[in-house]
Amino acid sequence: MAHGGRRDSPEPPDFSLLKRLARDQLIYLLEQLPGKKDLFIEADLMSPLDRIANVSTLKEHEVDKLYKVEHKPIVSTSDQLCFLIRPRIQTVKWICDVVNADKVAGKYRRYKIIFTPQKFYACEAVLEEQGVFGDVTTDEWAFYLLPLDNDIISLELPEFFRDNFLAGDQRWVRTAGSALHLLHSLYGPFSKVYGIGRCSKMTYESWRRQVEEGEQRSREAEIGTVFLIDRGENRPSATRRTVISFLTPLAVFTDVDFVTPLCSQVVYEGLMDDIFRIKCGCVEFGPDVTSDKSIKVMLNSNDKVFNEIRNEHFSNVFGFLSQKARNLQTAYDKRQGMDIKQMKTFVSEELKGLKQEHRLLSLHIGASESIMKKKTKQDFQELLKTEHCLLEGFEIRECISFIEEHINRQVSMIESLRMLCLLSITENGLLPKDYRSLKAQYLQSYGVNHLLTFSNLRQLGLLVEQQPGETLTVMESKVGKLVNDKTAGKLSDAFSSLAKKSNFRALSRKLNLVPKSDEEYDLRVPRDMAYIFSGAYVPLSCKLIEQVLERGGWTGLEEVTRLLNGHEFAVTGSNGADLRPKNDAQRIVVLMFLGGCTFSEISALRFLGREKGYKFIVVTTAVTNSSRLLEALLDNHV
């Protein structure tokens, strides 16, 4: 494939230990309720649980029947009920209803609630309020980290983004700190930490408190540096920002990089996520891919076909799959002319692997064809062209016309919202007349109930209206006095686009995030991380990581950090780490994304790691994309 990779890239630590620890703790908690019991599992925990302990494992530890939490009367006849849930008040109230209904019916059972990853005081308060506190036992399953692949670990907390950055609810910060503490306990100590932003500070401080309270043990480190990266900023209004300053040695937070998750993904793994929704490292292919019944497929580095194309620009995928099919046919054709001994060796050593590869190849060819069909229907090339124009700051009026057409044709509610947000961020907000017009058209097309959605987007700074003071210049005011109102209106638009002090534009220039459009870009042999967006844009988060690692800190990036609302931190110290030259830990870097990370960013980081000889381990609250990010902000979000 296009990427060769450096031979000296270090091997990652063995993260399978995280799974074993989580499984052993869950088994211990289940055995605290001896005898047969029925287990009720919250819906969004079923997939992560399946990666840790499958049904047969649960059965071995006297789990009789499994039910999904559905917030309705239960049908279980067991004398012991166990509930595996997130610490959500709505679910706790439902459990209280179950217990109280049993009391009214004169039915005696034993109840156990296992909260994961932790229990909150508010949940226990509800149990007491509903009069069932003494009837149930509660416990915590400290399941913080789920390894999805050898370089991807997820907290599986998609609600982190909305709760923390929109609602200002910081309850998950301690969870993120505990996840960091678990990595530190098993694979640390860390030697370097870089960071910027409010949520990063709180997470770091939570982790540091746990380190100070725990037992200090000296060991050889397996991880050298940690970056903590904020997906957004906690701001109750679009103008108020909380500024925090501190020094530490373990994380990097980008204060706001919403542009990256709002851009269309064009690497294979990103498109797979957009079209089929990768969930806990698994995807379900329907008959349109398999030509038969639906099947679930695990997508990770163990899938040899997927591993070779996951980071490739989609334009390269079909060529690779075609070549792979020819190579496979050649391998099968080797059977011709074999004697009995050779055939026996072929069957015992090669045939099984060839059949497995053939099955995977067929699936990925089917998936690629399905992606191609769906993207063609959506005028994908025109969409990408509009995105690239927005990123470069060209033909903005034409881009607005495209977005208006997209909205009025009701092509896709989320896609329309995504383009509006991308327009707003790259242009530092919309002109008042454009904001009012586009908002009215969106509400007419998709429903006035989305007024709250616009409020949420405005609060996060994703879709805002420029204030008059932000766009009027002295020259514009003078020109306005010399011409009639109609002409002044047109000139106002023109001057406004020149007068804006857009942080995105300034950051793009400082960090060269948008390569020059007149340069040829060979997607088969990419020269930088911009290939993940067809050469149009280098993710800000990834560029910051590259710069900080190259410089050994934030020195020389003062103007960049100021544009990102500053207060970066960089701490270097041994912290008890034994990092001798022969140890590869210095080149193993953990990147913790708070608020979500896209597969496109992961592909970019893999490219950077190959180029620079680093091994990046992505730890994220959840793997996200533009659809998931915006769905979390819709007015009907539960």
C-alpha positions as CSV (number, residue, x, y, z in Angstrom):
1,M,0.0,0.0,0.0
2,A,1.0,3.7,0.0
3,H,2.4,3.8,3.5
4,G,5.6,2.0,4.1
5,G,6.1,2.6,7.8
6,R,9.3,2.9,9.8
7,R,11.0,-0.3,11.0
8,D,11.9,1.3,14.3
9,S,8.4,2.1,15.4
10,P,7.9,0.6,18.9
11,E,5.5,-2.1,19.8
12,P,2.5,-1.0,21.9
13,P,2.0,-2.4,25.5
14,D,-0.3,-5.4,25.9
15,F,-3.7,-3.8,26.6
16,S,-5.5,-7.1,26.8
17,L,-4.8,-6.9,30.6
18,L,-7.5,-4.2,30.7
19,K,-10.1,-6.7,29.5
20,R,-9.0,-9.4,31.9
21,L,-9.1,-7.0,34.9
22,A,-12.6,-5.8,33.9
23,R,-13.9,-9.4,33.4
24,D,-12.5,-10.6,36.7
25,Q,-14.0,-7.7,38.6
26,L,-17.4,-8.3,37.0
27,I,-17.3,-12.0,37.9
28,Y,-16.4,-11.1,41.5
29,L,-19.4,-8.8,41.7
30,L,-21.8,-11.3,40.2
31,E,-20.6,-13.9,42.7
32,Q,-21.5,-11.5,45.5
33,L,-25.1,-12.6,44.7
34,P,-24.7,-16.4,45.0
35,G,-27.1,-18.7,43.2
36,K,-29.1,-18.3,40.0
37,K,-30.1,-14.7,39.1
38,D,-31.4,-12.8,36.1
39,L,-29.3,-10.0,34.8
40,F,-30.8,-6.8,33.4
41,I,-28.3,-4.9,31.2
42,E,-28.7,-1.3,29.9
43,A,-28.8,-1.2,26.1
44,D,-25.7,0.8,25.6
45,L,-23.7,-1.6,27.8
46,M,-24.6,-4.7,25.8
47,S,-21.9,-4.3,23.1
48,P,-19.1,-3.4,25.5
49,L,-20.1,-6.3,27.8
50,D,-20.0,-8.7,24.9
51,R,-16.3,-7.7,24.3
52,I,-15.5,-8.4,28.0
53,A,-17.6,-11.3,29.0
54,N,-19.8,-13.2,26.6
55,V,-23.0,-15.1,27.4
56,S,-21.3,-18.4,28.1
57,T,-19.0,-16.7,30.7
58,L,-22.0,-15.1,32.4
59,K,-23.8,-18.5,32.4
60,E,-20.8,-20.1,34.1
61,H,-21.3,-17.7,37.0
62,E,-25.0,-18.5,37.5
63,V,-26.6,-15.9,35.4
64,D,-29.8,-17.6,34.3
65,K,-31.4,-15.2,31.9
66,L,-30.4,-11.9,30.3
67,Y,-32.8,-9.0,29.7
68,K,-32.3,-5.6,28.2
69,V,-33.4,-2.7,30.4
70,E,-36.6,-1.4,28.7
71,H,-38.2,0.8,31.4
72,K,-41.4,-1.3,31.6
73,P,-42.7,-4.0,34.0
74,I,-40.4,-7.0,34.0
75,V,-41.4,-10.6,33.3
76,S,-38.6,-12.3,35.3
77,T,-39.6,-15.0,37.8
78,S,-36.2,-15.3,39.4
79,D,-35.8,-14.7,43.1
80,Q,-32.6,-12.7,42.5
81,L,-32.3,-9.7,40.1
82,C,-29.1,-8.0,39.2
83,F,-29.0,-4.7,37.3
84,L,-26.0,-3.7,35.3
85,I,-26.5,0.0,34.5
86,R,-25.0,3.4,33.9
87,P,-25.5,5.8,36.8
88,R,-28.6,7.4,35.3
89,I,-31.5,8.7,37.5
90,Q,-34.1,7.6,35.0
91,T,-32.9,4.0,35.1
92,V,-32.6,4.0,38.9
93,K,-36.2,5.3,39.2
94,W,-37.3,2.4,37.0
95,I,-35.5,-0.1,39.3
96,C,-37.3,1.6,42.3
97,D,-40.6,1.0,40.5
98,V,-39.7,-2.7,40.0
99,V,-38.9,-3.1,43.7
100,N,-42.0,-1.2,44.9
101,A,-44.2,-3.2,42.5
102,D,-42.8,-6.5,44.1
103,K,-43.6,-5.1,47.5
104,V,-47.2,-4.4,46.6
105,A,-47.5,-7.9,45.1
106,G,-46.0,-9.4,48.3
107,K,-43.1,-10.9,46.3
108,Y,-39.7,-11.3,48.0
109,R,-36.6,-11.0,45.9
110,R,-33.0,-10.0,46.3
111,Y,-31.8,-7.0,44.3
112,K,-28.3,-5.9,43.3
113,I,-27.4,-2.8,41.3
114,I,-24.0,-2.7,39.7
115,F,-23.2,0.8,38.5
116,T,-20.5,1.3,35.8
117,P,-18.1,2.9,35.6
118,Q,-19.0,4.4,39.0
119,K,-22.0,5.3,41.1
120,F,-23.1,8.8,41.9
121,Y,-24.5,10.2,45.1
122,A,-27.6,11.4,43.1
123,C,-28.5,7.7,42.3
124,E,-28.3,6.6,45.9
125,A,-30.4,9.7,46.9
126,V,-33.1,8.5,44.5
127,L,-33.1,5.0,46.1
128,E,-33.6,6.6,49.5
129,E,-36.2,9.0,48.2
130,Q,-38.2,6.1,46.7
131,G,-38.0,4.1,49.9
132,V,-36.0,1.2,48.6
133,F,-32.5,2.0,49.8
134,G,-32.5,-0.8,52.3
135,D,-34.0,-3.3,49.9
136,V,-31.1,-3.2,47.3
137,T,-27.4,-3.6,47.5
138,T,-25.2,-1.4,45.2
139,D,-21.8,-1.8,43.8
140,E,-19.4,-0.3,41.2
141,W,-17.9,-2.1,38.2
142,A,-14.9,0.1,37.6
143,F,-14.9,-0.7,33.8
144,Y,-13.1,2.4,32.5
145,L,-11.3,1.3,29.4
146,L,-12.3,-1.0,26.5
147,P,-9.4,-1.9,24.1
148,L,-10.9,-1.9,20.6
149,D,-7.6,-2.5,18.8
150,N,-3.9,-2.5,19.6
151,D,-3.9,1.3,19.3
152,I,-7.5,2.3,20.2
153,I,-9.0,2.3,23.7
154,S,-12.5,3.7,24.4
155,L,-14.2,4.7,27.6
156,E,-17.5,4.1,25.8
157,L,-19.0,7.4,27.2
158,P,-20.6,9.1,24.2
159,E,-22.6,11.3,26.6
160,F,-19.4,12.9,27.8
161,F,-19.5,15.5,25.0
162,R,-23.0,16.8,25.6
163,D,-22.9,16.5,29.4
164,N,-19.6,18.3,29.9
165,F,-19.4,20.8,27.1
166,L,-23.0,21.7,26.6
167,A,-24.7,21.1,30.0
168,G,-21.6,21.9,32.1
169,D,-22.0,18.6,34.0
170,Q,-18.6,17.6,35.1
171,R,-19.5,14.2,36.6
172,W,-17.5,12.3,34.0
173,V,-14.3,14.2,34.6
174,R,-13.5,11.9,37.6
175,T,-14.2,8.9,35.4
176,A,-11.7,10.2,32.8
177,G,-9.2,10.8,35.6
178,S,-9.7,7.3,36.9
179,A,-9.1,5.9,33.4
180,L,-5.9,7.8,33.3
181,H,-5.0,6.5,36.7
182,L,-5.6,2.9,35.6
183,L,-3.2,3.3,32.7
184,H,-0.7,4.9,35.0
185,S,-0.9,2.0,37.4
186,L,-0.5,-0.7,34.8
187,Y,1.8,0.9,32.2
188,G,3.3,4.1,33.8
189,P,4.7,6.2,35.3
190,F,4.5,8.8,32.6
191,S,7.5,11.1,31.9
192,K,5.9,14.0,30.0
193,V,2.5,15.7,30.0
194,Y,1.3,18.5,27.7
195,G,-2.1,20.2,28.0
196,I,-4.4,23.1,27.3
197,G,-7.9,23.8,28.4
198,R,-10.3,23.6,31.3
199,C,-11.5,20.1,31.1
200,S,-7.9,18.8,30.7
201,K,-6.9,20.6,33.9
202,M,-9.7,19.0,35.8
203,T,-9.0,15.5,34.5
204,Y,-5.3,15.9,35.2
205,E,-5.9,17.1,38.7
206,S,-8.4,14.3,39.3
207,W,-5.7,11.8,38.2
208,R,-3.0,13.4,40.3
209,R,-5.1,13.2,43.4
210,Q,-5.6,9.5,42.9
211,V,-1.9,9.0,42.3
212,E,-1.0,10.8,45.6
213,E,-3.6,8.9,47.5
214,G,-2.5,5.5,46.2
215,E,0.5,3.4,46.7
216,Q,3.7,4.6,44.9
217,R,5.5,1.8,43.2
218,S,8.6,2.0,41.1
219,R,8.6,0.2,37.7
220,E,9.9,0.5,34.2
221,A,7.5,2.6,32.2
222,E,5.8,1.3,29.1
223,I,4.3,4.7,28.1
224,G,6.4,7.9,27.9
225,T,4.1,10.8,27.0
226,V,0.4,11.5,27.4
227,F,-1.7,14.1,25.6
228,L,-5.1,15.1,26.8
229,I,-7.2,16.7,24.0
230,D,-10.4,18.6,24.5
231,R,-12.9,18.2,21.8
232,G,-14.8,21.3,22.9
233,E,-15.0,24.0,25.5
234,N,-17.3,24.2,28.4
235,R,-19.0,27.6,28.0
236,P,-22.5,28.4,29.2
237,S,-22.7,31.1,26.6
238,A,-21.0,31.7,23.3
239,T,-19.0,34.6,24.7
240,R,-18.1,33.6,28.3
241,R,-14.9,31.5,28.6
242,T,-13.3,30.2,31.7
243,V,-9.6,30.6,31.7
244,I,-7.4,28.3,33.8
245,S,-3.6,28.1,34.0
246,F,-1.5,25.4,35.5
247,L,1.6,23.3,35.0
248,T,1.7,19.5,34.7
249,P,3.6,16.8,32.7
250,L,1.1,14.5,31.0
251,A,-1.4,15.7,28.5
252,V,-2.4,17.9,25.5
253,F,-5.8,19.5,25.1
254,T,-6.9,21.4,22.0
255,D,-9.3,24.0,23.2
256,V,-11.7,23.7,20.3
257,D,-11.2,21.7,17.1
258,F,-14.7,21.2,15.8
259,V,-13.7,21.6,12.2
260,T,-12.1,18.1,12.0
261,P,-15.2,16.1,13.1
262,L,-17.4,18.3,10.9
263,C,-15.5,17.4,7.7
264,S,-16.6,14.4,5.6
265,Q,-14.5,11.3,6.2
266,V,-12.9,9.8,3.1
267,V,-10.5,7.2,4.5
268,Y,-12.0,3.7,4.4
269,E,-12.4,3.2,8.1
270,G,-14.1,6.6,8.5
271,L,-16.5,5.9,5.7
272,M,-17.3,2.5,7.2
273,D,-18.2,4.3,10.4
274,D,-20.3,6.9,8.6
275,I,-22.3,4.4,6.5
276,F,-22.5,1.3,8.8
277,R,-21.8,2.8,12.2
278,I,-18.9,0.9,13.9
279,K,-19.9,0.1,17.4
280,C,-17.4,-1.2,19.9
281,G,-15.1,-2.2,17.1
282,C,-17.9,-4.2,15.4
283,V,-20.0,-3.5,12.3
284,E,-23.2,-5.2,11.1
285,F,-23.3,-5.8,7.3
286,G,-26.7,-6.3,5.8
287,P,-27.8,-8.3,2.7
288,D,-26.7,-5.4,0.5
289,V,-23.1,-6.3,1.4
290,T,-23.3,-10.1,2.1
291,S,-25.9,-10.9,-0.6
292,D,-27.3,-13.2,2.1
293,K,-28.2,-12.7,5.8
294,S,-26.9,-9.9,8.0
295,I,-23.7,-10.7,9.9
296,K,-21.6,-8.9,12.5
297,V,-17.9,-8.5,11.7
298,M,-15.1,-7.4,14.1
299,L,-13.0,-4.6,12.5
300,N,-9.5,-4.6,13.9
301,S,-5.9,-5.4,12.9
302,N,-6.6,-9.1,13.1
303,D,-8.6,-8.7,9.8
304,K,-5.7,-8.7,7.4
305,V,-7.6,-7.2,4.5
306,F,-9.1,-4.4,6.6
307,N,-5.8,-3.7,8.3
308,E,-4.2,-2.9,4.9
309,I,-7.0,-0.5,3.7
310,R,-8.4,1.0,6.9
311,N,-6.2,4.1,6.7
312,E,-6.3,4.5,2.9
313,H,-8.1,7.2,1.0
314,F,-11.2,5.6,-0.5
315,S,-10.0,6.3,-4.1
316,N,-7.2,3.7,-3.5
317,V,-9.3,1.0,-2.0
318,F,-10.8,-0.6,-5.1
319,G,-7.4,-0.9,-6.7
320,F,-6.0,-2.7,-3.6
321,L,-9.0,-5.1,-3.4
322,S,-8.7,-5.9,-7.1
323,Q,-5.0,-6.7,-6.7
324,K,-5.8,-8.7,-3.6
325,A,-8.3,-10.8,-5.5
326,R,-5.8,-11.5,-8.2
327,N,-3.2,-12.6,-5.7
328,L,-5.7,-14.8,-4.0
329,Q,-6.6,-16.5,-7.2
330,T,-2.9,-17.1,-8.0
331,A,-2.6,-18.7,-4.5
332,Y,-5.5,-21.0,-5.3
333,D,-4.1,-21.9,-8.7
334,K,-1.0,-23.3,-7.1
335,R,-3.0,-26.5,-6.5
336,Q,-2.7,-27.3,-10.2
337,G,-0.1,-29.9,-10.8
338,M,0.5,-30.7,-7.2
339,D,1.3,-34.3,-6.1
340,I,-0.5,-35.9,-3.1
341,K,2.2,-34.8,-0.6
342,Q,2.2,-31.2,-1.8
343,M,-1.6,-31.1,-1.8
344,K,-1.7,-32.5,1.8
345,T,0.7,-29.7,2.9
346,F,-1.3,-27.1,1.0
347,V,-4.6,-28.2,2.6
348,S,-3.1,-28.3,6.1
349,E,-1.1,-25.1,6.0
350,E,-2.6,-22.7,3.5
351,L,-6.1,-23.6,2.5
352,K,-7.8,-22.5,5.7
353,G,-6.1,-19.1,5.7
354,L,-7.0,-18.6,2.0
355,K,-10.6,-19.3,2.7
356,Q,-10.7,-16.9,5.6
357,E,-9.0,-14.2,3.5
358,H,-11.4,-14.9,0.6
359,R,-14.4,-14.4,3.0
360,L,-13.0,-11.1,4.3
361,L,-12.2,-9.9,0.8
362,S,-15.7,-10.6,-0.4
363,L,-17.1,-8.6,2.6
364,H,-14.9,-5.6,2.0
365,I,-15.6,-5.6,-1.7
366,G,-19.4,-5.6,-0.9
367,A,-18.9,-2.9,1.7
368,S,-17.0,-0.7,-0.7
369,E,-19.6,-1.1,-3.4
370,S,-22.3,-0.2,-0.9
371,I,-20.4,2.9,0.2
372,M,-19.9,3.9,-3.4
373,K,-23.6,3.7,-4.2
374,K,-24.7,5.6,-1.1
375,K,-22.2,8.4,-1.6
376,T,-23.0,8.7,-5.3
377,K,-26.7,9.2,-4.4
378,Q,-25.7,12.1,-2.1
379,D,-23.8,14.1,-4.7
380,F,-20.7,13.4,-2.6
381,Q,-18.2,15.1,-4.9
382,E,-20.2,18.4,-4.9
383,L,-20.4,18.1,-1.1
384,L,-16.6,17.6,-0.8
385,K,-16.0,20.5,-3.2
386,T,-18.1,22.8,-1.0
387,E,-16.3,21.7,2.1
388,H,-12.9,22.4,0.5
389,C,-14.0,25.9,-0.5
390,L,-15.2,26.6,3.0
391,L,-11.8,25.4,4.4
392,E,-9.9,27.6,1.9
393,G,-12.2,30.6,2.3
394,F,-13.1,30.7,-1.5
395,E,-16.5,31.2,-3.2
396,I,-18.4,31.5,0.1
397,R,-21.6,32.8,-1.6
398,E,-21.6,29.8,-3.9
399,C,-21.2,27.6,-0.8
400,I,-24.1,29.2,0.9
401,S,-26.2,28.6,-2.2
402,F,-25.3,24.9,-2.1
403,I,-26.2,24.7,1.5
404,E,-29.6,26.4,0.8
405,E,-30.3,23.9,-1.9
406,H,-29.3,21.0,0.3
407,I,-31.7,22.3,3.0
408,N,-34.6,23.0,0.6
409,R,-34.3,19.6,-1.0
410,Q,-34.3,18.1,2.5
411,V,-31.4,15.9,1.5
412,S,-30.3,15.2,5.1
413,M,-31.1,17.0,8.3
414,I,-27.7,16.1,9.9
415,E,-25.7,16.9,6.7
416,S,-27.4,20.3,6.4
417,L,-26.7,21.1,10.0
418,R,-23.1,19.9,9.6
419,M,-22.5,22.2,6.6
420,L,-24.1,25.2,8.4
421,C,-21.7,24.6,11.4
422,L,-18.7,24.3,9.1
423,L,-19.6,27.5,7.4
424,S,-20.0,29.3,10.7
425,I,-16.7,28.1,12.2
426,T,-14.6,28.7,9.2
427,E,-16.1,32.2,8.7
428,N,-16.1,33.1,12.4
429,G,-19.9,33.2,12.4
430,L,-22.5,34.1,9.9
431,L,-23.5,37.5,8.8
432,P,-26.8,38.4,10.5
433,K,-28.9,38.3,7.3
434,D,-27.4,34.9,6.3
435,Y,-27.9,33.5,9.8
436,R,-31.6,34.5,9.9
437,S,-32.2,33.3,6.3
438,L,-30.5,29.9,6.7
439,K,-32.1,29.3,10.1
440,A,-35.6,30.1,8.8
441,Q,-35.0,27.8,5.8
442,Y,-33.8,25.0,8.0
443,L,-36.7,25.3,10.4
444,Q,-39.2,25.3,7.5
445,S,-37.6,22.2,6.0
446,Y,-37.0,20.1,9.2
447,G,-39.4,21.5,11.7
448,V,-39.6,24.4,14.1
449,N,-38.9,22.0,17.0
450,H,-35.2,22.5,16.1
451,L,-35.2,26.0,17.7
452,L,-33.6,24.4,20.7
453,T,-31.0,22.7,18.5
454,F,-29.9,26.1,17.2
455,S,-29.7,27.3,20.8
456,N,-27.5,24.4,21.7
457,L,-25.2,25.0,18.7
458,R,-25.0,28.7,19.5
459,Q,-24.1,27.9,23.1
460,L,-21.2,25.7,21.9
461,G,-20.1,28.2,19.4
462,L,-20.8,25.8,16.5
463,L,-23.4,28.0,14.7
464,V,-23.4,31.7,15.7
465,E,-24.3,35.0,14.3
466,Q,-21.7,37.7,14.0
467,Q,-22.2,40.8,16.2
468,P,-22.2,44.1,14.4
469,G,-19.0,45.2,16.2
470,E,-17.2,42.1,14.9
471,T,-17.6,42.9,11.2
472,L,-17.9,46.7,10.7
473,T,-14.6,48.4,9.9
474,V,-13.8,52.2,9.7
475,M,-13.4,51.9,6.0
476,E,-16.8,50.1,5.6
477,S,-18.5,52.9,7.6
478,K,-17.1,55.6,5.5
479,V,-18.1,53.9,2.3
480,G,-21.6,53.4,3.6
481,K,-22.0,57.1,3.9
482,L,-21.1,57.8,0.3
483,V,-23.4,55.3,-1.4
484,N,-27.0,54.4,-1.3
485,D,-28.3,51.8,1.1
486,K,-28.6,49.0,-1.5
487,T,-25.0,49.4,-2.7
488,A,-23.8,49.8,0.9
489,G,-25.4,46.5,1.7
490,K,-23.4,44.7,-1.0
491,L,-20.2,46.4,0.0
492,S,-20.8,45.6,3.6
493,D,-20.8,41.9,2.7
494,A,-17.5,42.3,0.8
495,F,-15.8,44.2,3.6
496,S,-17.1,41.9,6.3
497,S,-15.4,38.9,4.8
498,L,-12.1,40.9,4.7
499,A,-12.5,42.4,8.2
500,K,-13.2,39.2,10.1
501,K,-10.6,38.1,12.6
502,S,-11.3,34.4,12.3
503,N,-9.4,32.2,14.6
504,F,-9.7,29.3,12.2
505,R,-8.1,31.4,9.3
506,A,-5.3,32.6,11.6
507,L,-4.7,29.1,12.9
508,S,-4.7,27.7,9.3
509,R,-2.0,30.2,8.4
510,K,0.1,29.7,11.5
511,L,0.1,25.9,11.3
512,N,-0.4,25.5,7.5
513,L,-3.6,23.5,8.1
514,V,-4.9,24.1,4.5
515,P,-2.3,23.2,1.9
516,K,-2.1,25.4,-1.2
517,S,-4.8,24.3,-3.7
518,D,-2.6,24.8,-6.7
519,E,-0.2,22.0,-5.6
520,E,-0.7,18.5,-7.0
521,Y,-1.5,16.0,-4.3
522,D,-1.0,12.3,-4.9
523,L,-3.4,10.4,-2.7
524,R,-1.6,7.1,-3.5
525,V,1.6,8.4,-1.9
526,P,0.5,11.0,0.6
527,R,3.1,13.5,1.8
528,D,1.3,14.7,5.0
529,M,-1.7,14.1,7.2
530,A,-3.9,16.2,4.9
531,Y,-4.5,13.1,2.8
532,I,-7.3,12.0,5.1
533,F,-9.3,15.0,3.7
534,S,-8.2,14.6,0.1
535,G,-5.3,16.9,0.7
536,A,-7.6,19.8,1.7
537,Y,-7.0,20.0,5.5
538,V,-4.7,18.8,8.2
539,P,-6.6,18.1,11.5
540,L,-5.8,20.8,14.0
541,S,-5.6,18.3,16.9
542,C,-3.0,16.2,15.0
543,K,-1.0,19.2,13.9
544,L,-0.7,20.4,17.5
545,I,0.5,17.0,18.6
546,E,3.1,16.9,15.8
547,Q,4.4,20.4,16.7
548,V,4.6,19.9,20.5
549,L,6.5,16.6,20.0
550,E,8.9,18.2,17.6
551,R,9.6,21.1,19.9
552,G,9.5,19.2,23.1
553,G,6.9,21.6,24.5
554,W,4.9,24.7,23.6
555,T,7.9,27.0,23.0
556,G,7.4,28.8,19.7
557,L,3.7,28.1,19.7
558,E,2.7,31.1,21.9
559,E,0.6,32.8,19.1
560,V,-1.2,29.5,18.4
561,T,-2.0,28.8,22.0
562,R,-3.3,32.4,22.3
563,L,-5.7,31.8,19.4
564,L,-6.8,28.6,21.2
565,N,-7.6,30.6,24.3
566,G,-4.2,29.6,25.8
567,H,-3.1,28.5,29.2
568,E,-1.2,25.5,27.9
569,F,0.8,23.4,30.2
570,A,3.9,21.2,29.8
571,V,5.5,19.3,32.5
572,T,8.6,17.1,32.1
573,G,9.8,15.0,35.0
574,S,10.6,11.4,35.8
575,N,7.7,10.8,38.2
576,G,9.6,7.7,39.2
577,A,9.9,6.4,35.6
578,D,12.8,4.4,34.6
579,L,13.2,5.5,31.0
580,R,16.6,4.2,29.9
581,P,17.8,4.7,26.3
582,K,17.1,1.1,25.4
583,N,13.5,1.5,26.5
584,D,11.0,2.4,23.7
585,A,8.6,4.1,26.1
586,Q,9.7,7.5,25.1
587,R,8.2,6.9,21.6
588,I,4.9,5.5,22.9
589,V,2.4,8.4,23.2
590,V,-1.1,8.1,24.7
591,L,-3.6,10.7,23.3
592,M,-6.7,11.1,25.4
593,F,-9.5,12.8,23.5
594,L,-12.2,14.2,25.9
595,G,-15.4,14.5,23.9
596,G,-14.7,12.0,21.2
597,C,-12.2,11.2,18.4
598,T,-12.9,10.4,14.7
599,F,-11.4,7.5,12.7
600,S,-10.0,10.1,10.3
601,E,-7.9,11.6,13.1
602,I,-6.8,8.1,14.1
603,S,-5.7,7.4,10.5
604,A,-3.8,10.8,10.5
605,L,-2.0,9.9,13.7
606,R,-1.0,6.5,12.4
607,F,0.5,8.2,9.4
608,L,2.4,10.6,11.6
609,G,3.6,7.8,13.8
610,R,5.0,5.9,10.8
611,E,6.7,9.1,9.6
612,K,8.2,10.1,12.9
613,G,8.8,6.7,14.5
614,Y,6.1,7.1,17.2
615,K,3.4,4.7,18.3
616,F,0.3,6.6,19.1
617,I,-2.3,5.0,21.4
618,V,-5.7,6.8,21.1
619,V,-7.8,6.8,24.3
620,T,-11.1,8.4,23.7
621,T,-14.4,8.9,25.6
622,A,-16.0,7.6,22.4
623,V,-15.3,7.2,18.7
624,T,-17.3,9.9,17.1
625,N,-18.2,11.5,13.7
626,S,-20.2,14.5,12.6
627,S,-23.5,12.6,12.8
628,R,-22.9,11.4,16.4
629,L,-21.6,14.8,17.4
630,L,-24.6,16.7,16.1
631,E,-27.2,14.1,17.1
632,A,-26.0,14.7,20.7
633,L,-27.1,18.3,20.3
634,L,-30.5,17.8,18.7
635,D,-33.5,19.2,20.5
636,N,-34.9,15.7,20.9
637,H,-31.8,14.2,22.4
638,V,-32.6,12.0,25.5
